[in-house]
Amino acid sequence: MSTASGLAAYDVTSEDIEYLRIAGEPLLARLYRPRGTGPFPAVVGVHGGAWTSGDRTNNAAIDQALAATGTVVLALDFRIAPRWRYPAPVADVNFGIRWLKAHAGQFDTRPDWVGAVGSSSGGQQMLLSAMRPRDPRYAAASAPELADVDADIAYAVACWPISDPLARYRMAQARGNERLVRAHNDYFGSEEAMLEGNPQLILERGEPVNLPPLLLLQGTKDDNVTPDMAQRFAAAYRAAGGQATLETFADQPHTFVTKEPGSAASLRAIELICSFVARRGRGD
């Protein structure tokens, strides 16, 4: 049996597992696995929520679809603001990637077939780990089985990402969006941190970074980010030597896939994600 896009269709199992413990508190991940014969591509899922909310179930529509088309998905819980500020949550994402790579054989995948999917603020966090996989702040946490494992990923999908948090902060200020202004302050603490932990400005500064092949998805009626943010990021990514494919969705708002997963636009977005992961996840 196959899907409309030609990808194989699988039954899916899911379970919650502990992948990391911080100060005695467990961080859970939801593991989605296709029933079938692998090895399969695998992705770490990084949810949005303005850095201050959300959990491993946020992107279930995307995660379930990926698993149903033959991808292992590890959707992470991670530390959130205001209790935890940048860069602590990025370190959890980095650890989650290394953890999945270290356990690849157990989950019927391969370390070199691991990628990541991040949405909104989770897209910003995923991009930071992808671009700076060996940053000592991000890679500080370890475990015996992770001793020789890095956080390099083979590919990345960024859904409506906050790729320029400083520009987004100033947009929120100009519009009087107190909720978003507060979320930025809770997570970053300062504009200096928004400058430093900023995927767009990292590229513009010419920092040495990893640039895995990237798929960007963006709705044109997104009032949560500046309208040109995805276009500017894709252009900067390509100018730095990376491969970036930008797909736009007419009249779609922020997080449109999770808001209305059955819409035509959402189904197209999910199909693009699944096809990209299936192709890139096996090194094609």
Backbone bond lengths (Angstrom), bond angles and torsions (degrees), N, CA, C in turn:
res aa  C-N    CA-C-N  psi(-1)  N-CA   C-N-CA  omega(-1)  CA-C   N-CA-C  phi
1 M - - - 1.476 - - 1.523 109.27 -
2 S 1.330 116.95 144.40 1.461 120.24 179.59 1.520 109.52 -139.08
3 T 1.325 115.01 164.27 1.456 121.70 179.20 1.523 109.85 -85.71
4 A 1.348 116.34 176.19 1.458 121.08 179.32 1.520 111.79 -61.75
5 S 1.326 117.22 -28.34 1.469 121.03 179.84 1.514 112.63 -83.71
6 G 1.342 117.35 0.66 1.452 120.63 179.91 1.509 114.40 90.61
7 L 1.343 118.27 -1.51 1.453 121.27 177.97 1.523 109.89 -81.13
8 A 1.322 115.18 147.92 1.457 119.94 178.07 1.523 110.11 -63.88
9 A 1.321 116.57 149.27 1.461 121.86 178.77 1.526 109.06 -108.55
10 Y 1.326 116.01 133.44 1.456 122.35 -176.80 1.519 110.34 -126.56
11 D 1.323 115.29 149.71 1.457 119.88 163.61 1.523 107.93 -70.26
12 V 1.327 116.46 153.24 1.467 120.95 -173.12 1.522 110.03 -126.49
13 T 1.330 116.08 137.75 1.458 121.65 169.17 1.521 108.41 -111.06
14 S 1.329 116.22 152.24 1.458 119.66 176.43 1.521 109.66 -141.31
15 E 1.323 114.52 149.32 1.461 120.82 177.15 1.521 108.85 -155.09
16 D 1.312 116.51 153.96 1.459 121.96 175.80 1.513 109.00 -96.95
17 I 1.327 115.25 132.15 1.459 121.25 -178.77 1.529 109.46 -132.94
18 E 1.302 116.32 155.05 1.462 121.49 174.83 1.525 108.59 -90.64
19 Y 1.340 115.72 123.71 1.460 118.54 179.48 1.529 112.55 -108.29
20 L 1.346 117.09 -16.19 1.457 120.57 -177.04 1.519 108.16 -158.24
21 R 1.330 115.81 149.63 1.464 121.23 175.98 1.524 107.68 -127.77
22 I 1.337 116.54 126.70 1.454 123.07 -179.14 1.523 108.14 -116.84
23 A 1.322 116.28 119.29 1.470 121.23 178.60 1.532 111.27 49.82
24 G 1.314 115.75 42.24 1.447 121.28 177.97 1.511 115.50 82.09
25 E 1.339 118.17 -3.63 1.463 121.69 -179.06 1.532 110.02 -103.03
26 P 1.337 117.11 128.27 1.471 119.37 -178.13 1.523 111.97 -76.25
27 L 1.313 115.62 143.59 1.457 122.46 167.40 1.518 106.87 -106.97
28 L 1.326 116.31 125.96 1.452 121.60 -176.26 1.520 110.94 -100.40
29 A 1.308 114.85 158.92 1.456 122.43 171.73 1.521 107.53 -137.32
30 R 1.317 115.98 146.20 1.457 119.93 173.49 1.523 108.30 -96.63
31 L 1.313 114.49 120.39 1.455 121.21 -178.26 1.524 109.41 -99.70
32 Y 1.332 115.99 118.84 1.467 122.99 175.08 1.518 107.86 -104.64
33 R 1.347 115.57 131.06 1.462 119.30 -178.76 1.519 110.60 -132.78
34 P 1.338 117.05 132.01 1.469 119.35 173.07 1.525 109.94 -74.22
35 R 1.322 116.13 139.66 1.468 120.52 173.66 1.522 108.22 -81.98
36 G 1.300 117.33 113.63 1.454 120.23 -178.79 1.510 110.26 167.34
37 T 1.305 114.65 -172.88 1.451 121.36 -177.58 1.522 109.82 -97.21
38 G 1.315 117.19 118.67 1.451 122.31 179.99 1.514 111.14 -91.33
39 P 1.328 116.97 -157.87 1.464 124.44 5.08 1.530 112.56 -73.75
40 F 1.345 114.07 153.06 1.449 122.18 179.69 1.528 110.14 -111.68
41 P 1.337 118.15 154.49 1.470 119.52 165.66 1.529 109.21 -60.04
42 A 1.317 116.41 163.10 1.466 120.86 179.39 1.518 109.53 -144.78
43 V 1.336 115.70 147.37 1.461 120.30 176.52 1.525 110.12 -134.47
44 V 1.312 114.47 148.65 1.460 121.88 166.85 1.517 107.03 -93.78
45 G 1.335 116.66 129.91 1.458 121.66 179.93 1.518 111.03 -100.42
46 V 1.345 116.14 131.72 1.464 122.13 -176.36 1.523 108.31 -123.76
47 H 1.320 116.90 109.62 1.462 121.85 -172.97 1.528 112.51 -78.40
48 G 1.334 115.00 161.27 1.454 121.81 173.29 1.521 111.18 -94.81
49 G 1.348 114.61 -166.64 1.461 120.93 -177.53 1.513 112.12 134.84
50 A 1.342 116.40 28.75 1.472 121.76 179.76 1.520 111.68 54.88
51 W 1.319 117.08 34.42 1.466 124.75 177.74 1.527 113.48 65.05
52 T 1.326 117.49 -1.84 1.464 119.84 -171.12 1.526 114.03 -122.74
53 S 1.322 118.01 -2.44 1.461 120.39 -177.08 1.519 109.54 -154.00
54 G 1.330 115.28 179.71 1.452 120.76 178.26 1.511 112.51 93.00
55 D 1.332 114.80 167.47 1.462 120.06 178.89 1.520 109.57 -155.70
56 R 1.323 115.16 -169.70 1.466 122.36 -172.94 1.531 113.24 -63.68
57 T 1.325 118.27 -12.78 1.471 120.97 -179.07 1.521 113.19 -92.72
58 N 1.333 118.55 -5.67 1.476 120.81 -174.00 1.518 113.49 -54.15
59 N 1.329 116.29 -44.57 1.466 121.07 -173.76 1.517 111.87 -105.14
60 A 1.335 116.33 35.40 1.464 120.39 -176.01 1.526 112.21 -57.92
61 A 1.337 117.83 -35.15 1.468 119.90 -179.73 1.526 111.08 -61.92
62 I 1.333 116.52 -40.99 1.465 120.72 178.02 1.521 110.33 -72.90
63 D 1.332 116.80 -44.63 1.461 120.68 -176.21 1.523 111.81 -63.61
64 Q 1.327 116.35 -43.34 1.460 120.55 179.26 1.528 110.61 -63.54
65 A 1.329 116.67 -42.22 1.463 120.54 -179.94 1.526 111.02 -64.92
66 L 1.316 117.40 -41.45 1.454 120.22 177.74 1.517 110.84 -60.62
67 A 1.315 117.20 -46.28 1.460 120.13 -179.43 1.528 110.65 -64.50
68 A 1.327 116.63 -38.06 1.464 120.49 -178.64 1.522 112.28 -68.30
69 T 1.336 117.63 -18.46 1.464 121.15 176.92 1.525 111.97 -107.12
70 G 1.346 116.39 16.51 1.458 119.38 169.51 1.509 116.40 98.26
71 T 1.341 117.62 37.97 1.461 121.43 177.55 1.524 109.22 -131.35
72 V 1.318 116.79 134.95 1.452 122.02 171.34 1.526 107.90 -78.45
73 V 1.327 117.51 132.95 1.467 121.78 -178.42 1.526 109.07 -124.39
74 L 1.324 116.00 128.54 1.461 122.47 172.56 1.521 107.11 -114.06
75 A 1.336 117.00 97.16 1.466 122.58 -177.47 1.521 109.00 -90.41
76 L 1.328 116.12 118.28 1.458 121.89 -167.80 1.526 113.86 -91.35
77 D 1.321 115.63 141.69 1.458 122.00 150.77 1.526 106.53 -86.65
78 F 1.314 117.97 148.65 1.467 121.63 176.44 1.517 107.36 -151.75
79 R 1.308 115.54 169.26 1.461 119.53 -177.78 1.528 110.71 -65.49
80 I 1.326 115.93 143.11 1.464 120.15 -177.96 1.524 110.21 -128.67
81 A 1.331 114.17 159.14 1.461 121.80 176.55 1.531 108.87 -77.51
82 P 1.335 118.37 160.12 1.471 127.41 4.01 1.524 115.03 -83.80
83 R 1.336 117.50 -8.37 1.461 118.16 -179.43 1.519 111.36 -62.68
84 W 1.343 116.22 -39.24 1.463 120.97 -177.59 1.518 108.86 -123.47
85 R 1.308 115.90 130.80 1.462 121.47 -179.80 1.524 110.86 -105.93
86 Y 1.343 113.93 166.52 1.462 121.49 171.00 1.531 108.88 -54.12
87 P 1.352 119.03 135.86 1.466 128.01 9.77 1.532 115.32 -100.37
88 A 1.342 118.75 13.02 1.464 120.57 -174.28 1.530 112.74 -53.82
89 P 1.350 120.66 -47.89 1.463 118.78 -179.52 1.535 113.66 -63.51
90 V 1.329 117.29 -33.98 1.461 119.72 177.61 1.523 110.01 -65.47
91 A 1.314 116.60 -35.07 1.459 120.26 176.06 1.523 110.97 -63.11
92 D 1.328 118.11 -36.17 1.468 120.63 176.70 1.527 110.64 -65.81
93 V 1.323 116.76 -41.46 1.465 120.64 177.61 1.521 109.95 -62.20
94 N 1.323 116.40 -46.35 1.458 121.40 178.87 1.526 110.52 -58.70
95 F 1.332 116.78 -43.60 1.463 121.08 178.74 1.528 109.98 -64.09
96 G 1.337 117.18 -43.41 1.451 120.56 -179.93 1.520 112.78 -59.37
97 I 1.328 116.82 -39.14 1.468 120.68 176.77 1.519 110.10 -64.28
98 R 1.323 116.88 -46.86 1.469 119.81 179.66 1.522 111.14 -64.46
99 W 1.329 116.43 -37.21 1.464 120.78 179.99 1.526 110.41 -63.57
100 L 1.334 117.00 -44.55 1.460 119.98 179.20 1.527 110.85 -64.85
101 K 1.322 117.54 -41.69 1.460 120.09 178.39 1.524 111.12 -63.09
102 A 1.332 116.78 -39.70 1.464 120.56 -179.96 1.527 111.81 -66.48
103 H 1.344 117.26 -29.50 1.464 121.95 -178.12 1.527 111.59 -104.90
104 A 1.312 117.07 19.70 1.463 120.47 -174.24 1.528 112.18 -57.11
105 G 1.306 117.28 -45.17 1.457 119.98 -179.15 1.511 112.96 -61.53
106 Q 1.306 116.69 -36.99 1.467 122.21 179.21 1.526 111.58 -63.33
107 F 1.336 116.27 -31.05 1.465 120.87 -175.86 1.526 112.58 -105.89
108 D 1.328 117.12 16.31 1.463 122.70 174.61 1.522 112.51 62.56
109 T 1.346 115.16 43.16 1.449 120.59 173.64 1.526 108.20 -135.78
110 R 1.326 116.98 -168.98 1.467 122.28 179.56 1.519 109.19 -132.52
111 P 1.341 118.36 145.57 1.469 119.60 -179.77 1.519 113.39 -58.10
112 D 1.324 117.70 -34.53 1.464 120.07 -177.97 1.520 112.60 -82.88
113 W 1.332 117.63 1.77 1.458 121.78 176.15 1.521 111.62 -107.59
114 V 1.315 117.68 12.00 1.463 121.74 -177.15 1.525 110.27 -90.60
115 G 1.320 116.05 130.79 1.458 123.09 174.43 1.518 109.93 -128.23
116 A 1.335 116.43 -160.26 1.468 120.06 -179.32 1.522 109.70 -151.44
117 V 1.341 114.71 149.44 1.458 122.91 175.70 1.525 107.22 -128.00
118 G 1.329 116.90 123.09 1.457 121.02 179.83 1.514 111.27 -130.04
119 S 1.333 116.50 146.21 1.461 120.21 -179.20 1.522 110.89 -126.00
120 S 1.342 115.57 139.59 1.461 123.07 175.19 1.539 110.99 55.05
121 S 1.339 118.28 -124.18 1.465 119.14 178.32 1.519 110.94 -63.09
122 G 1.339 116.95 -30.88 1.458 120.03 174.19 1.515 112.14 -65.58
123 G 1.334 116.78 -28.55 1.455 119.90 174.08 1.518 111.65 -64.83
124 Q 1.329 116.11 -40.59 1.470 120.14 176.39 1.523 110.82 -61.79
125 Q 1.324 116.62 -44.74 1.460 120.49 -178.69 1.518 111.65 -67.91
126 M 1.330 116.66 -41.50 1.458 120.22 177.23 1.509 111.32 -62.96
127 L 1.343 117.46 -43.13 1.464 120.48 -179.55 1.523 111.39 -63.45
128 L 1.324 117.86 -38.94 1.459 119.40 178.38 1.522 111.25 -61.58
129 S 1.331 117.30 -45.09 1.459 119.55 178.97 1.521 111.13 -66.56
130 A 1.339 117.10 -39.35 1.460 120.14 179.94 1.518 111.91 -64.96
131 M 1.327 116.53 -40.23 1.451 120.72 -177.13 1.521 112.57 -79.90
132 R 1.339 116.80 -29.90 1.467 122.02 -178.27 1.537 109.88 -125.81
133 P 1.325 118.81 59.97 1.466 120.38 -172.89 1.522 114.47 -64.19
134 R 1.329 117.66 -22.02 1.464 120.72 -177.96 1.531 112.90 -108.89
135 D 1.319 117.44 10.66 1.465 119.89 176.10 1.524 108.49 -55.11
136 P 1.330 118.16 125.21 1.473 119.36 -174.92 1.519 114.20 -60.68
137 R 1.327 118.14 -25.53 1.466 120.06 176.77 1.528 110.52 -72.05
138 Y 1.316 116.71 -37.09 1.461 121.07 -177.95 1.528 111.53 -79.65
139 A 1.317 117.32 -32.44 1.467 121.79 -173.39 1.525 112.66 -102.76
140 A 1.331 117.38 19.01 1.468 120.64 -174.56 1.520 112.91 -66.70
141 A 1.329 117.40 -41.97 1.470 120.00 -178.02 1.517 109.84 -71.41
142 S 1.334 115.56 144.10 1.456 119.20 -179.22 1.514 109.91 -145.97
143 A 1.300 115.10 175.83 1.458 124.13 176.19 1.518 106.19 -156.26
144 P 1.321 117.93 157.10 1.470 119.42 -175.74 1.524 113.80 -53.37
145 E 1.340 117.50 -41.14 1.462 119.21 -176.61 1.522 112.80 -75.49
146 L 1.344 117.16 -8.74 1.458 121.46 -179.28 1.529 112.72 -100.86
147 A 1.313 117.54 7.15 1.463 121.05 -171.33 1.522 112.66 -55.86
148 D 1.315 118.84 -39.24 1.466 121.59 -176.49 1.524 112.17 -112.77
149 V 1.334 116.88 24.84 1.465 121.41 -176.25 1.526 109.57 -113.89
150 D 1.335 116.72 130.93 1.465 120.28 176.93 1.519 109.77 -104.62
151 A 1.330 116.07 173.99 1.467 122.05 -177.80 1.526 112.43 -99.48
152 D 1.334 118.03 17.22 1.457 119.68 174.19 1.523 109.47 -58.67
153 I 1.324 117.30 139.73 1.455 120.66 174.66 1.518 110.12 -121.97
154 A 1.332 115.44 156.41 1.451 120.86 -174.06 1.519 112.77 -84.50
155 Y 1.343 118.00 -20.13 1.458 122.51 -175.87 1.520 107.44 -169.67
156 A 1.329 116.58 165.42 1.465 120.57 -177.86 1.521 109.99 -147.79
157 V 1.340 115.22 147.50 1.450 122.42 173.93 1.526 107.49 -124.68
158 A 1.326 116.56 123.45 1.463 121.88 -179.80 1.523 108.48 -116.16
159 C 1.320 116.31 113.32 1.456 122.28 -178.93 1.528 109.07 -98.88
160 W 1.359 115.52 117.48 1.466 122.52 -179.40 1.541 111.80 39.46
161 P 1.349 117.31 54.93 1.470 120.11 -172.44 1.524 113.14 -77.08
162 I 1.313 116.05 153.26 1.468 121.86 171.34 1.530 105.91 -86.77
163 S 1.328 115.50 75.41 1.461 120.39 -173.00 1.519 113.09 -78.83
164 D 1.320 117.51 -14.70 1.465 121.85 175.35 1.529 107.96 -132.66
165 P 1.331 118.05 82.08 1.466 119.43 -175.22 1.521 114.44 -62.69
166 L 1.315 118.39 -28.06 1.463 118.60 178.57 1.525 110.46 -69.66
167 A 1.339 117.41 -44.13 1.465 120.12 177.06 1.521 110.62 -62.38
168 R 1.317 116.81 -38.45 1.464 120.46 179.06 1.531 110.52 -67.08
169 Y 1.325 116.89 -38.61 1.469 121.52 178.36 1.526 110.33 -61.55
170 R 1.307 116.43 -45.85 1.460 120.00 -179.16 1.529 111.74 -68.57
171 M 1.342 116.88 -33.23 1.457 119.92 174.37 1.527 110.41 -63.78
172 A 1.339 116.26 -44.29 1.463 120.55 179.76 1.528 111.03 -63.31
173 Q 1.319 116.59 -38.80 1.463 119.94 176.77 1.529 110.89 -63.49
174 A 1.328 115.66 -46.22 1.468 119.85 -177.67 1.517 112.06 -63.02
175 R 1.316 116.85 -31.88 1.460 121.13 -178.48 1.526 112.83 -91.17
176 G 1.308 116.88 -2.56 1.452 120.32 -179.59 1.516 113.49 69.52
177 N 1.337 116.58 29.44 1.465 120.88 179.98 1.531 108.25 -86.01
178 E 1.315 115.25 89.17 1.462 120.18 -173.89 1.523 112.25 -64.95
179 R 1.321 118.11 -32.14 1.461 120.61 -179.72 1.523 111.06 -62.79
180 L 1.331 116.36 -46.28 1.465 119.21 -179.37 1.522 111.66 -71.68
181 V 1.319 117.47 -38.43 1.466 120.13 176.62 1.525 109.91 -58.40
182 R 1.319 116.24 -45.85 1.459 120.35 179.67 1.530 111.60 -63.78
183 A 1.324 116.61 -39.21 1.463 119.84 179.46 1.524 111.07 -63.18
184 H 1.327 117.20 -43.39 1.468 120.35 176.46 1.529 110.63 -59.41
185 N 1.319 116.30 -47.21 1.467 119.58 -179.02 1.522 111.51 -64.58
186 D 1.326 116.96 -39.40 1.461 120.40 179.45 1.521 111.67 -63.89
187 Y 1.319 116.65 -37.51 1.463 120.46 -175.73 1.522 112.37 -85.43
188 F 1.333 117.17 -48.04 1.464 120.27 -174.32 1.523 113.17 -90.61
189 G 1.319 117.45 -37.60 1.453 120.32 -179.13 1.507 114.76 84.07
190 S 1.328 118.40 -23.32 1.462 120.75 -178.12 1.526 109.29 -162.52
191 E 1.339 115.75 159.79 1.453 119.66 174.53 1.519 111.06 -68.93
192 E 1.323 117.19 -27.25 1.467 119.97 177.73 1.527 110.06 -61.24
193 A 1.331 116.70 -40.95 1.459 119.89 178.33 1.531 110.85 -68.10
194 M 1.339 116.70 -34.41 1.466 119.51 176.68 1.524 111.19 -66.84
195 L 1.313 117.31 -30.86 1.463 121.36 174.86 1.521 111.46 -70.51
196 E 1.330 115.96 -41.45 1.469 120.57 -175.01 1.524 111.84 -75.66
197 G 1.340 118.03 -46.50 1.455 121.97 -178.71 1.509 111.75 -90.28
198 N 1.308 116.69 52.98 1.454 123.19 -167.98 1.531 109.61 -126.62
199 P 1.334 118.84 101.80 1.469 119.61 -177.03 1.525 113.98 -54.12
200 Q 1.325 117.69 -41.23 1.457 120.21 179.86 1.522 111.32 -61.76
201 L 1.324 116.73 -49.12 1.462 119.90 -176.32 1.520 112.05 -73.82
202 I 1.313 118.17 -27.16 1.467 120.70 172.95 1.526 109.37 -57.97
203 L 1.329 116.23 -44.85 1.462 119.91 178.77 1.520 111.16 -67.48
204 E 1.324 116.51 -43.71 1.467 119.58 -178.67 1.522 111.45 -65.98
205 R 1.341 117.64 -29.50 1.469 120.31 177.06 1.520 112.45 -76.85
206 G 1.311 117.32 -11.15 1.461 120.89 179.48 1.513 113.40 75.21
207 E 1.323 117.58 26.54 1.461 119.13 177.77 1.528 110.27 -64.48
208 P 1.337 117.54 147.09 1.465 119.41 174.85 1.526 109.61 -71.02
209 V 1.321 116.93 121.06 1.455 121.23 -174.57 1.527 110.59 -140.57
210 N 1.315 115.82 160.65 1.459 121.58 167.91 1.524 108.55 -82.04
211 L 1.321 115.99 143.58 1.462 120.95 -178.68 1.531 109.05 -133.38
212 P 1.323 118.12 76.74 1.465 119.32 176.43 1.521 110.73 -66.16
213 P 1.331 118.80 152.69 1.461 120.13 175.94 1.524 110.69 -51.13
214 L 1.340 115.64 135.73 1.461 121.03 -168.95 1.518 111.23 -128.22
215 L 1.334 115.34 134.78 1.455 122.75 168.66 1.514 107.93 -109.98
216 L 1.346 116.63 126.24 1.461 123.50 178.51 1.528 109.51 -113.12
217 L 1.333 116.33 131.77 1.457 121.40 176.18 1.524 108.83 -118.54
218 Q 1.356 116.16 135.93 1.456 119.23 -175.66 1.525 110.86 -151.71
219 G 1.335 116.51 129.30 1.453 121.49 172.85 1.515 110.82 -82.24
220 T 1.343 116.90 145.62 1.464 119.99 -176.38 1.531 113.14 -82.39
221 K 1.336 117.76 -13.53 1.459 121.10 177.86 1.529 111.14 -108.84
222 D 1.312 115.31 32.19 1.462 121.57 -179.70 1.525 108.47 -79.34
223 D 1.336 117.52 112.16 1.460 120.86 179.34 1.525 111.83 -96.29
224 N 1.339 116.29 10.70 1.462 121.44 -178.92 1.517 112.11 -95.79
225 V 1.335 116.60 -16.66 1.469 122.26 178.67 1.521 108.35 -133.22
226 T 1.320 116.81 162.72 1.461 119.22 174.19 1.524 108.65 -64.64
227 P 1.330 118.64 140.91 1.467 121.00 -171.85 1.525 114.67 -57.42
228 D 1.333 116.63 -31.46 1.460 118.92 -174.93 1.522 112.94 -96.06
229 M 1.324 119.05 8.01 1.463 120.16 -172.46 1.528 112.03 -61.54
230 A 1.332 117.49 -47.09 1.462 120.02 -178.44 1.526 111.19 -65.93
231 Q 1.344 116.85 -40.01 1.463 119.50 178.86 1.522 111.54 -63.01
232 R 1.329 116.62 -43.57 1.462 119.94 179.54 1.516 111.46 -64.77
233 F 1.329 116.15 -39.35 1.456 118.10 -178.89 1.526 111.12 -68.70
234 A 1.322 117.76 -43.35 1.462 120.27 178.27 1.526 110.73 -59.77
235 A 1.336 116.89 -41.90 1.461 120.30 179.89 1.526 111.05 -64.97
236 A 1.324 117.06 -42.72 1.469 120.17 179.53 1.517 111.23 -66.80
237 Y 1.315 117.10 -37.33 1.470 121.89 179.44 1.531 109.80 -63.02
238 R 1.329 115.72 -44.79 1.464 119.42 178.76 1.529 111.07 -67.03
239 A 1.323 116.42 -40.87 1.469 119.86 -179.87 1.523 111.29 -62.50
240 A 1.337 117.08 -28.72 1.462 121.63 178.92 1.525 112.31 -82.32
241 G 1.334 116.97 -3.71 1.459 120.91 177.34 1.512 114.98 106.28
242 G 1.329 117.84 3.91 1.456 120.70 -179.37 1.518 112.49 -91.96
243 Q 1.332 115.28 166.31 1.456 122.39 174.68 1.530 108.07 -100.39
244 A 1.323 116.53 121.77 1.456 120.95 -179.30 1.519 109.54 -135.44
245 T 1.317 115.94 124.71 1.457 122.40 175.62 1.518 108.19 -108.95
246 L 1.321 116.88 121.66 1.464 122.06 179.56 1.519 109.41 -105.62
247 E 1.324 116.22 123.63 1.461 122.78 175.26 1.522 108.31 -114.78
248 T 1.336 116.70 124.42 1.463 120.75 179.41 1.525 110.18 -108.19
249 F 1.338 114.33 155.11 1.458 121.28 -175.08 1.533 108.14 -129.05
250 A 1.316 114.98 111.32 1.464 120.84 -173.58 1.526 111.09 -61.00
251 D 1.338 113.70 132.31 1.467 122.68 172.78 1.524 114.18 64.89
252 Q 1.327 117.44 17.83 1.463 119.71 -178.64 1.528 110.83 -97.40
253 P 1.338 117.21 139.32 1.462 121.48 -178.39 1.522 111.82 -86.81
254 H 1.305 115.62 -178.78 1.453 122.08 175.19 1.531 109.74 -60.26
255 T 1.313 116.41 140.65 1.475 124.14 178.29 1.525 112.42 54.15
256 F 1.340 117.54 36.75 1.461 119.52 -175.14 1.521 112.77 -61.97
257 V 1.327 118.16 -30.46 1.465 119.73 -178.36 1.525 111.25 -67.34
258 T 1.323 116.96 -42.57 1.459 119.12 179.97 1.531 111.91 -76.52
259 K 1.334 117.17 -26.27 1.458 120.07 178.44 1.523 111.77 -72.75
260 E 1.317 116.94 -40.22 1.467 121.37 -176.34 1.534 108.84 -143.73
261 P 1.330 116.91 73.89 1.470 120.02 -172.81 1.521 114.46 -63.80
262 G 1.334 118.30 -19.83 1.450 120.22 -178.75 1.511 115.04 -91.40
263 S 1.340 118.34 -0.42 1.464 120.48 -179.20 1.528 110.41 -71.10
264 A 1.334 115.09 161.52 1.466 119.57 -179.98 1.528 111.19 -60.27
265 A 1.330 116.55 -42.13 1.467 119.97 179.89 1.529 111.01 -64.02
266 S 1.328 116.62 -42.85 1.459 120.07 -179.53 1.518 111.27 -65.59
267 L 1.321 116.62 -41.64 1.466 119.49 179.27 1.523 110.83 -64.48
268 R 1.334 116.38 -36.99 1.472 119.24 176.29 1.527 110.24 -65.61
269 A 1.334 117.36 -42.74 1.462 120.65 179.48 1.522 111.08 -62.27
270 I 1.320 116.48 -44.39 1.462 120.06 -179.75 1.526 110.45 -63.86
271 E 1.319 117.08 -40.54 1.464 119.91 178.31 1.529 111.32 -63.48
272 L 1.334 117.09 -40.58 1.465 120.00 178.06 1.524 111.01 -62.97
273 I 1.336 116.80 -42.17 1.459 120.33 178.76 1.519 110.14 -62.52
274 C 1.322 117.15 -49.09 1.467 120.79 -177.47 1.528 111.28 -61.86
275 S 1.317 117.17 -42.40 1.464 120.74 -179.74 1.520 111.52 -66.15
276 F 1.337 116.43 -42.16 1.463 120.90 178.74 1.527 110.84 -62.14
277 V 1.327 117.11 -46.64 1.462 120.64 -179.48 1.518 110.88 -65.42
278 A 1.319 117.72 -42.05 1.468 120.40 179.37 1.525 111.31 -60.23
279 R 1.336 116.22 -39.12 1.451 120.40 -178.79 1.527 111.81 -76.64
280 R 1.319 116.49 -52.02 1.458 120.39 -177.25 1.521 112.81 -72.11
281 G 1.337 115.39 -31.19 1.453 119.79 -176.42 1.511 113.79 -64.74
282 R 1.309 116.61 -20.24 1.464 120.52 176.91 1.521 112.02 -107.74
283 G 1.326 115.28 15.05 1.461 120.07 174.67 1.504 114.86 78.82
284 D 1.339 118.25 16.84 1.471 120.06 179.82 1.523 111.15 -75.97
